[in-house]
């Protein structure tokens, strides 16, 4: 990434009739602005992803067997969360209080 242009230098170039040189400096500045805009958009996307991740991580609690969300039907695999930071839903039904994660195969028990 290039450095910011010296605008007084560009002004001097224009006043001396060196418009081509001034245009080159302005084009360099425009290119720098586009690079900064792209970087800014990428950083904004990264911030959104991190905020979503933090929200998801804070919205679950560990009950000794699995991570639970806000409802009793919202259970997540402890292995996937601890190992990869992923919140993988566990398939629950009232008859079965145990099973395996469909993603990693980790066994789990649900204590209602």
PyMOL commands that set and color helices and strands:
alter all, ss='L'
color gray80, all
select helices_A, chain A and resi 7-15+19-58+78-84
alter helices_A, ss='H'
color red, helices_A
select strands_A, chain A and resi 61-62+67-68+75-76+98-100+107-109
alter strands_A, ss='S'
color yellow, strands_A
deselect
rebuild
show_as cartoon
